[in-house]
């Protein structure tokens, strides 16, 4: 925290709350993609890696879709 105070100006750097997340993961697949109806695509990104992989996964998903 002392290091952070050297470059970040904030009212307080005390930890206000904590969060424990549980990420949904398929037991055998790294990625789950479904198309329940034409023009609708559901993509479940890898558990815990969504923010890291989302841009590449989004680009791949859009490029695979057929546009009318």
N, C-alpha and C positions, 0 to 999 in steps of 0.2 A: 504494500500500500504506500509505503514511503516513496518508492521509485515512481509510482503512478502520480503522486502529488507533485512531482517535479515537472510534469508536462500537462496534466489535466486539471483544469480549474472547475471545481464542482463544490456545491454547498457542503456536502459530506461524502466521504468515501467509505463510510461504515456500511456493512452489509445489512440491508433492510429486511430481506427475506430470502429464502432459498426455495428451489424448485427441484423436484425429482421427477423426471419424465420416464415414461415407459413407451418404447417405440414398438409398434406392431411390425412383425416380421413373418414372412411365410416360412414354414419349416424347411422347405427344400429349394424354393426359387428366390433368386436375388431380386427379381423384379416381377411384378404382377401387372399385366395389362388386360383390360376387358373392354369389349365394345357391345354394351347391352342393346343398343339399337343404332341404326345408321346415323352417323354424325355425332355420336356420343362416345367418348373414349374416357375410360377410367384408368389411371396409372398410379400404382402404389410404389413410391420410390423406396429404395433400400432403407430399412430402419436405421435411423440415426445418421444417415448420410444425405438427407434431402437437400439441405442448404448447399452442401458441397457439390452435389451432382445435378442439381435441379436445372441449371442452364443447359447443359449438354443433353440431359434427358428430355427436356422440353423441346429442344431443337430437333432431336431424333424423332420424337413422337409426332411433331407437326409435319416433318418431312415424309413420314410414312403414311399420313392421312391423305385420302383422296378428296380433292375439292371439286365441287360441281360448278 
